[in-house]
Amino acid sequence: MDDAALGLLWLTLHDERRAWKGLDWNALDRLHQKGLIENPANKAKSVILTDEGLRRAESLFRTLFRRPGP
C-alpha cells in the first residue's frame, strides 16, 4: 500500500518536490518514517518528497500506473 501511495504522490507533484497530501494519514506517516517525505504534520496542503522519495515515487508511478506499450 505504501508503494501505491508514494506512486500516487508523483502524480500530484508540483514545484519540483511538493505533492498534495490527500492520502491516508497513516500511509503518509509511514512514508515519513521511511525517510521518503518530510514530516506531513503541518498546515501546508502538500508534502515535500526527499531525494530518495522523488526517485522511488517516479519509478513506482511508472511501474504501477503506466499502461504497457505495444
mmJSON file of the N, C-alpha and C atoms, coordinates in Angstrom:
{"data_MODEL":{"atom_site":{
"group_PDB":["ATOM","ATOM","ATOM","ATOM","ATOM","ATOM","ATOM","ATOM","ATOM","ATOM","ATOM","ATOM","ATOM","ATOM","ATOM","ATOM","ATOM","ATOM","ATOM","ATOM","ATOM","ATOM","ATOM","ATOM","ATOM","ATOM","ATOM","ATOM","ATOM","ATOM","ATOM","ATOM","ATOM","ATOM","ATOM","ATOM","ATOM","ATOM","ATOM","ATOM","ATOM","ATOM","ATOM","ATOM","ATOM","ATOM","ATOM","ATOM","ATOM","ATOM","ATOM","ATOM","ATOM","ATOM","ATOM","ATOM","ATOM","ATOM","ATOM","ATOM","ATOM","ATOM","ATOM","ATOM","ATOM","ATOM","ATOM","ATOM","ATOM","ATOM","ATOM","ATOM","ATOM","ATOM","ATOM","ATOM","ATOM","ATOM","ATOM","ATOM","ATOM","ATOM","ATOM","ATOM","ATOM","ATOM","ATOM","ATOM","ATOM","ATOM","ATOM","ATOM","ATOM","ATOM","ATOM","ATOM","ATOM","ATOM","ATOM","ATOM","ATOM","ATOM","ATOM","ATOM","ATOM","ATOM","ATOM","ATOM","ATOM","ATOM","ATOM","ATOM","ATOM","ATOM","ATOM","ATOM","ATOM","ATOM","ATOM","ATOM","ATOM","ATOM","ATOM","ATOM","ATOM","ATOM","ATOM","ATOM","ATOM","ATOM","ATOM","ATOM","ATOM","ATOM","ATOM","ATOM","ATOM","ATOM","ATOM","ATOM","ATOM","ATOM","ATOM","ATOM","ATOM","ATOM","ATOM","ATOM","ATOM","ATOM","ATOM","ATOM","ATOM","ATOM","ATOM","ATOM","ATOM","ATOM","ATOM","ATOM","ATOM","ATOM","ATOM","ATOM","ATOM","ATOM","ATOM","ATOM","ATOM","ATOM","ATOM","ATOM","ATOM","ATOM","ATOM","ATOM","ATOM","ATOM","ATOM","ATOM","ATOM","ATOM","ATOM","ATOM","ATOM","ATOM","ATOM","ATOM","ATOM","ATOM","ATOM","ATOM","ATOM","ATOM","ATOM","ATOM","ATOM","ATOM","ATOM","ATOM","ATOM","ATOM","ATOM","ATOM","ATOM","ATOM","ATOM","ATOM","ATOM","ATOM"],
"id":[1,2,3,4,5,6,7,8,9,10,11,12,13,14,15,16,17,18,19,20,21,22,23,24,25,26,27,28,29,30,31,32,33,34,35,36,37,38,39,40,41,42,43,44,45,46,47,48,49,50,51,52,53,54,55,56,57,58,59,60,61,62,63,64,65,66,67,68,69,70,71,72,73,74,75,76,77,78,79,80,81,82,83,84,85,86,87,88,89,90,91,92,93,94,95,96,97,98,99,100,101,102,103,104,105,106,107,108,109,110,111,112,113,114,115,116,117,118,119,120,121,122,123,124,125,126,127,128,129,130,131,132,133,134,135,136,137,138,139,140,141,142,143,144,145,146,147,148,149,150,151,152,153,154,155,156,157,158,159,160,161,162,163,164,165,166,167,168,169,170,171,172,173,174,175,176,177,178,179,180,181,182,183,184,185,186,187,188,189,190,191,192,193,194,195,196,197,198,199,200,201,202,203,204,205,206,207,208,209,210],
"type_symbol":["N","C","C","N","C","C","N","C","C","N","C","C","N","C","C","N","C","C","N","C","C","N","C","C","N","C","C","N","C","C","N","C","C","N","C","C","N","C","C","N","C","C","N","C","C","N","C","C","N","C","C","N","C","C","N","C","C","N","C","C","N","C","C","N","C","C","N","C","C","N","C","C","N","C","C","N","C","C","N","C","C","N","C","C","N","C","C","N","C","C","N","C","C","N","C","C","N","C","C","N","C","C","N","C","C","N","C","C","N","C","C","N","C","C","N","C","C","N","C","C","N","C","C","N","C","C","N","C","C","N","C","C","N","C","C","N","C","C","N","C","C","N","C","C","N","C","C","N","C","C","N","C","C","N","C","C","N","C","C","N","C","C","N","C","C","N","C","C","N","C","C","N","C","C","N","C","C","N","C","C","N","C","C","N","C","C","N","C","C","N","C","C","N","C","C","N","C","C","N","C","C","N","C","C","N","C","C","N","C","C"],
"label_atom_id":["N","CA","C","N","CA","C","N","CA","C","N","CA","C","N","CA","C","N","CA","C","N","CA","C","N","CA","C","N","CA","C","N","CA","C","N","CA","C","N","CA","C","N","CA","C","N","CA","C","N","CA","C","N","CA","C","N","CA","C","N","CA","C","N","CA","C","N","CA","C","N","CA","C","N","CA","C","N","CA","C","N","CA","C","N","CA","C","N","CA","C","N","CA","C","N","CA","C","N","CA","C","N","CA","C","N","CA","C","N","CA","C","N","CA","C","N","CA","C","N","CA","C","N","CA","C","N","CA","C","N","CA","C","N","CA","C","N","CA","C","N","CA","C","N","CA","C","N","CA","C","N","CA","C","N","CA","C","N","CA","C","N","CA","C","N","CA","C","N","CA","C","N","CA","C","N","CA","C","N","CA","C","N","CA","C","N","CA","C","N","CA","C","N","CA","C","N","CA","C","N","CA","C","N","CA","C","N","CA","C","N","CA","C","N","CA","C","N","CA","C","N","CA","C","N","CA","C","N","CA","C","N","CA","C","N","CA","C","N","CA","C","N","CA","C"],
"label_alt_id":[null,null,null,null,null,null,null,null,null,null,null,null,null,null,null,null,null,null,null,null,null,null,null,null,null,null,null,null,null,null,null,null,null,null,null,null,null,null,null,null,null,null,null,null,null,null,null,null,null,null,null,null,null,null,null,null,null,null,null,null,null,null,null,null,null,null,null,null,null,null,null,null,null,null,null,null,null,null,null,null,null,null,null,null,null,null,null,null,null,null,null,null,null,null,null,null,null,null,null,null,null,null,null,null,null,null,null,null,null,null,null,null,null,null,null,null,null,null,null,null,null,null,null,null,null,null,null,null,null,null,null,null,null,null,null,null,null,null,null,null,null,null,null,null,null,null,null,null,null,null,null,null,null,null,null,null,null,null,null,null,null,null,null,null,null,null,null,null,null,null,null,null,null,null,null,null,null,null,null,null,null,null,null,null,null,null,null,null,null,null,null,null,null,null,null,null,null,null,null,null,null,null,null,null,null,null,null,null,null,null],
"label_comp_id":["MET","MET","MET","ASP","ASP","ASP","ASP","ASP","ASP","ALA","ALA","ALA","ALA","ALA","ALA","LEU","LEU","LEU","GLY","GLY","GLY","LEU","LEU","LEU","LEU","LEU","LEU","TRP","TRP","TRP","LEU","LEU","LEU","THR","THR","THR","LEU","LEU","LEU","HIS","HIS","HIS","ASP","ASP","ASP","GLU","GLU","GLU","ARG","ARG","ARG","ARG","ARG","ARG","ALA","ALA","ALA","TRP","TRP","TRP","LYS","LYS","LYS","GLY","GLY","GLY","LEU","LEU","LEU","ASP","ASP","ASP","TRP","TRP","TRP","ASN","ASN","ASN","ALA","ALA","ALA","LEU","LEU","LEU","ASP","ASP","ASP","ARG","ARG","ARG","LEU","LEU","LEU","HIS","HIS","HIS","GLN","GLN","GLN","LYS","LYS","LYS","GLY","GLY","GLY","LEU","LEU","LEU","ILE","ILE","ILE","GLU","GLU","GLU","ASN","ASN","ASN","PRO","PRO","PRO","ALA","ALA","ALA","ASN","ASN","ASN","LYS","LYS","LYS","ALA","ALA","ALA","LYS","LYS","LYS","SER","SER","SER","VAL","VAL","VAL","ILE","ILE","ILE","LEU","LEU","LEU","THR","THR","THR","ASP","ASP","ASP","GLU","GLU","GLU","GLY","GLY","GLY","LEU","LEU","LEU","ARG","ARG","ARG","ARG","ARG","ARG","ALA","ALA","ALA","GLU","GLU","GLU","SER","SER","SER","LEU","LEU","LEU","PHE","PHE","PHE","ARG","ARG","ARG","THR","THR","THR","LEU","LEU","LEU","PHE","PHE","PHE","ARG","ARG","ARG","ARG","ARG","ARG","PRO","PRO","PRO","GLY","GLY","GLY","PRO","PRO","PRO"],
"label_asym_id":["A","A","A","A","A","A","A","A","A","A","A","A","A","A","A","A","A","A","A","A","A","A","A","A","A","A","A","A","A","A","A","A","A","A","A","A","A","A","A","A","A","A","A","A","A","A","A","A","A","A","A","A","A","A","A","A","A","A","A","A","A","A","A","A","A","A","A","A","A","A","A","A","A","A","A","A","A","A","A","A","A","A","A","A","A","A","A","A","A","A","A","A","A","A","A","A","A","A","A","A","A","A","A","A","A","A","A","A","A","A","A","A","A","A","A","A","A","A","A","A","A","A","A","A","A","A","A","A","A","A","A","A","A","A","A","A","A","A","A","A","A","A","A","A","A","A","A","A","A","A","A","A","A","A","A","A","A","A","A","A","A","A","A","A","A","A","A","A","A","A","A","A","A","A","A","A","A","A","A","A","A","A","A","A","A","A","A","A","A","A","A","A","A","A","A","A","A","A","A","A","A","A","A","A","A","A","A","A","A","A"],
"label_entity_id":["1","1","1","1","1","1","1","1","1","1","1","1","1","1","1","1","1","1","1","1","1","1","1","1","1","1","1","1","1","1","1","1","1","1","1","1","1","1","1","1","1","1","1","1","1","1","1","1","1","1","1","1","1","1","1","1","1","1","1","1","1","1","1","1","1","1","1","1","1","1","1","1","1","1","1","1","1","1","1","1","1","1","1","1","1","1","1","1","1","1","1","1","1","1","1","1","1","1","1","1","1","1","1","1","1","1","1","1","1","1","1","1","1","1","1","1","1","1","1","1","1","1","1","1","1","1","1","1","1","1","1","1","1","1","1","1","1","1","1","1","1","1","1","1","1","1","1","1","1","1","1","1","1","1","1","1","1","1","1","1","1","1","1","1","1","1","1","1","1","1","1","1","1","1","1","1","1","1","1","1","1","1","1","1","1","1","1","1","1","1","1","1","1","1","1","1","1","1","1","1","1","1","1","1","1","1","1","1","1","1"],
"label_seq_id":[1,1,1,2,2,2,3,3,3,4,4,4,5,5,5,6,6,6,7,7,7,8,8,8,9,9,9,10,10,10,11,11,11,12,12,12,13,13,13,14,14,14,15,15,15,16,16,16,17,17,17,18,18,18,19,19,19,20,20,20,21,21,21,22,22,22,23,23,23,24,24,24,25,25,25,26,26,26,27,27,27,28,28,28,29,29,29,30,30,30,31,31,31,32,32,32,33,33,33,34,34,34,35,35,35,36,36,36,37,37,37,38,38,38,39,39,39,40,40,40,41,41,41,42,42,42,43,43,43,44,44,44,45,45,45,46,46,46,47,47,47,48,48,48,49,49,49,50,50,50,51,51,51,52,52,52,53,53,53,54,54,54,55,55,55,56,56,56,57,57,57,58,58,58,59,59,59,60,60,60,61,61,61,62,62,62,63,63,63,64,64,64,65,65,65,66,66,66,67,67,67,68,68,68,69,69,69,70,70,70],
"pdbx_PDB_ins_code":[null,null,null,null,null,null,null,null,null,null,null,null,null,null,null,null,null,null,null,null,null,null,null,null,null,null,null,null,null,null,null,null,null,null,null,null,null,null,null,null,null,null,null,null,null,null,null,null,null,null,null,null,null,null,null,null,null,null,null,null,null,null,null,null,null,null,null,null,null,null,null,null,null,null,null,null,null,null,null,null,null,null,null,null,null,null,null,null,null,null,null,null,null,null,null,null,null,null,null,null,null,null,null,null,null,null,null,null,null,null,null,null,null,null,null,null,null,null,null,null,null,null,null,null,null,null,null,null,null,null,null,null,null,null,null,null,null,null,null,null,null,null,null,null,null,null,null,null,null,null,null,null,null,null,null,null,null,null,null,null,null,null,null,null,null,null,null,null,null,null,null,null,null,null,null,null,null,null,null,null,null,null,null,null,null,null,null,null,null,null,null,null,null,null,null,null,null,null,null,null,null,null,null,null,null,null,null,null,null,null],
"Cartn_x":[0.819,0.0,0.865,1.975,2.847,3.455,3.772,4.308,3.284,2.034,0.985,0.801,0.828,0.683,1.823,3.045,4.19,4.097,3.683,3.492,2.439,1.362,0.317,0.795,1.707,2.258,2.968,3.607,4.28,3.262,2.058,1.008,0.627,0.701,0.297,1.494,2.657,3.885,3.81,4.273,4.366,5.517,5.974,7.089,8.288,8.606,9.761,9.681,9.233,9.229,8.059,7.059,5.867,4.747,3.967,2.825,1.659,0.459,-0.721,-0.858,-1.183,-1.258,-2.686,-3.389,-4.756,-4.843,-3.787,-3.768,-3.993,-4.15,-4.339,-3.2,-3.544,-2.52,-1.572,-2.079,-1.204,-0.155,-0.559,0.392,1.432,0.991,1.944,2.922,2.427,3.318,4.359,3.937,4.89,5.928,5.501,6.453,7.449,6.972,7.871,8.863,8.392,9.273,10.337,10.017,10.977,11.924,11.712,12.585,12.282,11.067,10.708,10.012,9.41,8.805,9.176,9.102,9.305,8.073,8.147,7.054,5.748,4.713,3.455,2.581,2.946,2.125,2.44,1.847,1.986,0.748,0.685,-0.506,-0.539,0.572,0.623,-0.284,-0.803,-1.654,-0.849,0.468,1.325,2.456,3.079,4.248,5.447,6.629,7.862,8.517,8.805,9.482,10.988,11.641,13.098,13.679,14.995,15.627,15.292,15.433,15.103,13.617,12.772,11.336,10.974,11.634,11.39,11.757,12.922,13.375,12.417,12.08,11.204,9.79,9.288,7.929,7.801,8.777,8.717,8.771,9.68,9.816,8.539,7.975,6.749,5.574,5.477,4.392,4.472,5.666,5.835,5.576,5.93,5.723,4.261,3.632,2.287,1.152,1.36,0.229,0.364,1.414,1.573,1.048,0.361,-0.169,0.991,1.031,2.108,2.052,3.209,3.289,3.024,2.875,2.6,3.767],
"Cartn_y":[-1.185,0.0,1.252,1.24,2.41,2.698,1.644,1.856,2.562,2.14,2.777,4.228,4.486,5.859,6.735,6.223,7.002,7.245,6.247,6.425,7.466,7.493,8.494,9.898,10.02,11.339,11.911,11.054,11.517,12.14,11.587,12.08,13.523,13.916,15.268,16.177,15.797,16.552,17.949,18.946,20.325,21.008,22.127,22.881,21.974,21.11,20.211,19.043,19.267,18.155,18.189,18.98,19.025,18.212,17.537,16.76,16.985,17.013,17.206,16.04,16.357,15.295,14.835,14.475,13.997,12.493,11.887,10.441,10.125,8.865,8.387,8.858,9.417,9.946,8.871,7.668,6.582,6.255,6.258,5.998,7.109,8.365,9.481,9.382,9.003,8.834,7.748,6.635,5.56,6.008,6.755,7.264,8.217,9.007,9.902,9.09,8.068,7.227,6.537,6.252,5.619,6.642,7.932,8.966,9.342,9.054,9.336,10.676,11.187,12.519,13.229,14.556,15.335,15.158,15.644,15.477,16.051,15.223,15.703,16.461,16.447,17.089,18.581,19.322,20.775,21.363,22.68,23.335,23.364,23.045,23.053,21.961,22.205,21.216,20.251,20.354,19.465,18.943,17.861,17.298,17.48,17.441,17.575,16.204,15.772,14.497,14.686,13.731,13.742,13.314,13.412,12.968,11.508,10.661,9.241,9.063,9.847,9.779,10.138,11.152,11.534,10.405,9.824,8.732,7.537,7.147,5.972,6.256,7.476,7.822,7.74,8.282,8.223,6.778,6.012,4.616,3.827,4.021,3.307,3.744,5.04,5.512,4.839,4.815,4.215,2.706,2.051,0.604,0.252,0.969,0.596,1.195,2.383,3.108,3.429,2.973,3.262,2.093,2.429,1.398,0.775,-0.541,-1.191,-0.809,-0.646,-0.304,-1.51,-1.253,-2.355,-3.298],
"Cartn_z":[0.0,0.0,0.0,0.726,0.767,-0.597,-1.363,-2.706,-3.585,-3.513,-4.304,-3.876,-2.58,-2.085,-2.584,-2.529,-2.994,-4.497,-5.249,-6.686,-6.996,-6.223,-6.431,-6.074,-5.133,-4.824,-6.048,-6.84,-8.062,-9.023,-9.044,-9.936,-9.614,-8.354,-7.949,-7.693,-8.182,-7.945,-8.56,-7.814,-8.303,-7.578,-8.111,-7.512,-7.219,-8.143,-8.131,-7.158,-5.927,-4.969,-3.997,-4.27,-3.417,-4.057,-3.224,-3.706,-2.747,-3.292,-2.451,-1.491,-0.246,0.766,1.035,-0.011,0.113,0.312,0.797,1.02,2.496,2.782,4.145,5.047,6.205,7.122,7.624,7.842,8.295,7.242,5.976,4.89,4.824,4.965,4.948,6.114,7.271,8.431,8.172,7.571,7.277,6.252,5.24,4.245,4.897,5.85,6.586,7.418,8.098,8.916,8.069,6.807,5.895,5.256,5.55,5.002,3.564,3.094,1.712,1.541,2.618,2.606,3.905,3.854,5.073,5.964,7.189,8.15,7.592,7.428,6.867,7.867,9.14,10.174,10.229,9.303,9.281,8.621,8.525,7.983,6.46,5.818,4.353,3.788,2.595,1.939,1.083,1.182,0.405,1.281,0.821,1.491,0.572,1.161,0.395,0.314,-0.898,-1.091,-0.941,-0.312,-0.203,-1.556,-1.706,-2.954,-3.243,-2.231,-2.4,-2.685,-2.016,-2.25,-3.681,-4.238,-5.632,-6.583,-6.383,-7.261,-7.187,-5.981,-5.818,-6.295,-6.049,-6.475,-7.992,-8.709,-10.172,-10.661,-10.113,-10.517,-10.232,-9.051,-8.69,-9.549,-9.838,-10.691,-12.058,-12.627,-13.956,-13.931,-12.846,-12.732,-12.464,-11.547,-11.098,-11.919,-12.504,-13.082,-14.565,-15.197,-16.619,-17.434,-18.502,-19.392,-20.169,-20.254,-21.007,-22.483,-23.082,-24.504,-25.392,-26.693,-27.638,-27.783],
"occupancy":[1.0,1.0,1.0,1.0,1.0,1.0,1.0,1.0,1.0,1.0,1.0,1.0,1.0,1.0,1.0,1.0,1.0,1.0,1.0,1.0,1.0,1.0,1.0,1.0,1.0,1.0,1.0,1.0,1.0,1.0,1.0,1.0,1.0,1.0,1.0,1.0,1.0,1.0,1.0,1.0,1.0,1.0,1.0,1.0,1.0,1.0,1.0,1.0,1.0,1.0,1.0,1.0,1.0,1.0,1.0,1.0,1.0,1.0,1.0,1.0,1.0,1.0,1.0,1.0,1.0,1.0,1.0,1.0,1.0,1.0,1.0,1.0,1.0,1.0,1.0,1.0,1.0,1.0,1.0,1.0,1.0,1.0,1.0,1.0,1.0,1.0,1.0,1.0,1.0,1.0,1.0,1.0,1.0,1.0,1.0,1.0,1.0,1.0,1.0,1.0,1.0,1.0,1.0,1.0,1.0,1.0,1.0,1.0,1.0,1.0,1.0,1.0,1.0,1.0,1.0,1.0,1.0,1.0,1.0,1.0,1.0,1.0,1.0,1.0,1.0,1.0,1.0,1.0,1.0,1.0,1.0,1.0,1.0,1.0,1.0,1.0,1.0,1.0,1.0,1.0,1.0,1.0,1.0,1.0,1.0,1.0,1.0,1.0,1.0,1.0,1.0,1.0,1.0,1.0,1.0,1.0,1.0,1.0,1.0,1.0,1.0,1.0,1.0,1.0,1.0,1.0,1.0,1.0,1.0,1.0,1.0,1.0,1.0,1.0,1.0,1.0,1.0,1.0,1.0,1.0,1.0,1.0,1.0,1.0,1.0,1.0,1.0,1.0,1.0,1.0,1.0,1.0,1.0,1.0,1.0,1.0,1.0,1.0,1.0,1.0,1.0,1.0,1.0,1.0,1.0,1.0,1.0,1.0,1.0,1.0],
"B_iso_or_equiv":[0.0,0.0,0.0,0.0,0.0,0.0,0.0,0.0,0.0,0.0,0.0,0.0,0.0,0.0,0.0,0.0,0.0,0.0,0.0,0.0,0.0,0.0,0.0,0.0,0.0,0.0,0.0,0.0,0.0,0.0,0.0,0.0,0.0,0.0,0.0,0.0,0.0,0.0,0.0,0.0,0.0,0.0,0.0,0.0,0.0,0.0,0.0,0.0,0.0,0.0,0.0,0.0,0.0,0.0,0.0,0.0,0.0,0.0,0.0,0.0,0.0,0.0,0.0,0.0,0.0,0.0,0.0,0.0,0.0,0.0,0.0,0.0,0.0,0.0,0.0,0.0,0.0,0.0,0.0,0.0,0.0,0.0,0.0,0.0,0.0,0.0,0.0,0.0,0.0,0.0,0.0,0.0,0.0,0.0,0.0,0.0,0.0,0.0,0.0,0.0,0.0,0.0,0.0,0.0,0.0,0.0,0.0,0.0,0.0,0.0,0.0,0.0,0.0,0.0,0.0,0.0,0.0,0.0,0.0,0.0,0.0,0.0,0.0,0.0,0.0,0.0,0.0,0.0,0.0,0.0,0.0,0.0,0.0,0.0,0.0,0.0,0.0,0.0,0.0,0.0,0.0,0.0,0.0,0.0,0.0,0.0,0.0,0.0,0.0,0.0,0.0,0.0,0.0,0.0,0.0,0.0,0.0,0.0,0.0,0.0,0.0,0.0,0.0,0.0,0.0,0.0,0.0,0.0,0.0,0.0,0.0,0.0,0.0,0.0,0.0,0.0,0.0,0.0,0.0,0.0,0.0,0.0,0.0,0.0,0.0,0.0,0.0,0.0,0.0,0.0,0.0,0.0,0.0,0.0,0.0,0.0,0.0,0.0,0.0,0.0,0.0,0.0,0.0,0.0,0.0,0.0,0.0,0.0,0.0,0.0],
"pdbx_formal_charge":[null,null,null,null,null,null,null,null,null,null,null,null,null,null,null,null,null,null,null,null,null,null,null,null,null,null,null,null,null,null,null,null,null,null,null,null,null,null,null,null,null,null,null,null,null,null,null,null,null,null,null,null,null,null,null,null,null,null,null,null,null,null,null,null,null,null,null,null,null,null,null,null,null,null,null,null,null,null,null,null,null,null,null,null,null,null,null,null,null,null,null,null,null,null,null,null,null,null,null,null,null,null,null,null,null,null,null,null,null,null,null,null,null,null,null,null,null,null,null,null,null,null,null,null,null,null,null,null,null,null,null,null,null,null,null,null,null,null,null,null,null,null,null,null,null,null,null,null,null,null,null,null,null,null,null,null,null,null,null,null,null,null,null,null,null,null,null,null,null,null,null,null,null,null,null,null,null,null,null,null,null,null,null,null,null,null,null,null,null,null,null,null,null,null,null,null,null,null,null,null,null,null,null,null,null,null,null,null,null,null],
"auth_seq_id":[1,1,1,2,2,2,3,3,3,4,4,4,5,5,5,6,6,6,7,7,7,8,8,8,9,9,9,10,10,10,11,11,11,12,12,12,13,13,13,14,14,14,15,15,15,16,16,16,17,17,17,18,18,18,19,19,19,20,20,20,21,21,21,22,22,22,23,23,23,24,24,24,25,25,25,26,26,26,27,27,27,28,28,28,29,29,29,30,30,30,31,31,31,32,32,32,33,33,33,34,34,34,35,35,35,36,36,36,37,37,37,38,38,38,39,39,39,40,40,40,41,41,41,42,42,42,43,43,43,44,44,44,45,45,45,46,46,46,47,47,47,48,48,48,49,49,49,50,50,50,51,51,51,52,52,52,53,53,53,54,54,54,55,55,55,56,56,56,57,57,57,58,58,58,59,59,59,60,60,60,61,61,61,62,62,62,63,63,63,64,64,64,65,65,65,66,66,66,67,67,67,68,68,68,69,69,69,70,70,70],
"auth_comp_id":["MET","MET","MET","ASP","ASP","ASP","ASP","ASP","ASP","ALA","ALA","ALA","ALA","ALA","ALA","LEU","LEU","LEU","GLY","GLY","GLY","LEU","LEU","LEU","LEU","LEU","LEU","TRP","TRP","TRP","LEU","LEU","LEU","THR","THR","THR","LEU","LEU","LEU","HIS","HIS","HIS","ASP","ASP","ASP","GLU","GLU","GLU","ARG","ARG","ARG","ARG","ARG","ARG","ALA","ALA","ALA","TRP","TRP","TRP","LYS","LYS","LYS","GLY","GLY","GLY","LEU","LEU","LEU","ASP","ASP","ASP","TRP","TRP","TRP","ASN","ASN","ASN","ALA","ALA","ALA","LEU","LEU","LEU","ASP","ASP","ASP","ARG","ARG","ARG","LEU","LEU","LEU","HIS","HIS","HIS","GLN","GLN","GLN","LYS","LYS","LYS","GLY","GLY","GLY","LEU","LEU","LEU","ILE","ILE","ILE","GLU","GLU","GLU","ASN","ASN","ASN","PRO","PRO","PRO","ALA","ALA","ALA","ASN","ASN","ASN","LYS","LYS","LYS","ALA","ALA","ALA","LYS","LYS","LYS","SER","SER","SER","VAL","VAL","VAL","ILE","ILE","ILE","LEU","LEU","LEU","THR","THR","THR","ASP","ASP","ASP","GLU","GLU","GLU","GLY","GLY","GLY","LEU","LEU","LEU","ARG","ARG","ARG","ARG","ARG","ARG","ALA","ALA","ALA","GLU","GLU","GLU","SER","SER","SER","LEU","LEU","LEU","PHE","PHE","PHE","ARG","ARG","ARG","THR","THR","THR","LEU","LEU","LEU","PHE","PHE","PHE","ARG","ARG","ARG","ARG","ARG","ARG","PRO","PRO","PRO","GLY","GLY","GLY","PRO","PRO","PRO"],
"auth_asym_id":["A","A","A","A","A","A","A","A","A","A","A","A","A","A","A","A","A","A","A","A","A","A","A","A","A","A","A","A","A","A","A","A","A","A","A","A","A","A","A","A","A","A","A","A","A","A","A","A","A","A","A","A","A","A","A","A","A","A","A","A","A","A","A","A","A","A","A","A","A","A","A","A","A","A","A","A","A","A","A","A","A","A","A","A","A","A","A","A","A","A","A","A","A","A","A","A","A","A","A","A","A","A","A","A","A","A","A","A","A","A","A","A","A","A","A","A","A","A","A","A","A","A","A","A","A","A","A","A","A","A","A","A","A","A","A","A","A","A","A","A","A","A","A","A","A","A","A","A","A","A","A","A","A","A","A","A","A","A","A","A","A","A","A","A","A","A","A","A","A","A","A","A","A","A","A","A","A","A","A","A","A","A","A","A","A","A","A","A","A","A","A","A","A","A","A","A","A","A","A","A","A","A","A","A","A","A","A","A","A","A"],
"auth_atom_id":["N","CA","C","N","CA","C","N","CA","C","N","CA","C","N","CA","C","N","CA","C","N","CA","C","N","CA","C","N","CA","C","N","CA","C","N","CA","C","N","CA","C","N","CA","C","N","CA","C","N","CA","C","N","CA","C","N","CA","C","N","CA","C","N","CA","C","N","CA","C","N","CA","C","N","CA","C","N","CA","C","N","CA","C","N","CA","C","N","CA","C","N","CA","C","N","CA","C","N","CA","C","N","CA","C","N","CA","C","N","CA","C","N","CA","C","N","CA","C","N","CA","C","N","CA","C","N","CA","C","N","CA","C","N","CA","C","N","CA","C","N","CA","C","N","CA","C","N","CA","C","N","CA","C","N","CA","C","N","CA","C","N","CA","C","N","CA","C","N","CA","C","N","CA","C","N","CA","C","N","CA","C","N","CA","C","N","CA","C","N","CA","C","N","CA","C","N","CA","C","N","CA","C","N","CA","C","N","CA","C","N","CA","C","N","CA","C","N","CA","C","N","CA","C","N","CA","C","N","CA","C","N","CA","C","N","CA","C","N","CA","C","N","CA","C"],
"pdbx_PDB_model_num":[1,1,1,1,1,1,1,1,1,1,1,1,1,1,1,1,1,1,1,1,1,1,1,1,1,1,1,1,1,1,1,1,1,1,1,1,1,1,1,1,1,1,1,1,1,1,1,1,1,1,1,1,1,1,1,1,1,1,1,1,1,1,1,1,1,1,1,1,1,1,1,1,1,1,1,1,1,1,1,1,1,1,1,1,1,1,1,1,1,1,1,1,1,1,1,1,1,1,1,1,1,1,1,1,1,1,1,1,1,1,1,1,1,1,1,1,1,1,1,1,1,1,1,1,1,1,1,1,1,1,1,1,1,1,1,1,1,1,1,1,1,1,1,1,1,1,1,1,1,1,1,1,1,1,1,1,1,1,1,1,1,1,1,1,1,1,1,1,1,1,1,1,1,1,1,1,1,1,1,1,1,1,1,1,1,1,1,1,1,1,1,1,1,1,1,1,1,1,1,1,1,1,1,1,1,1,1,1,1,1]
}}}
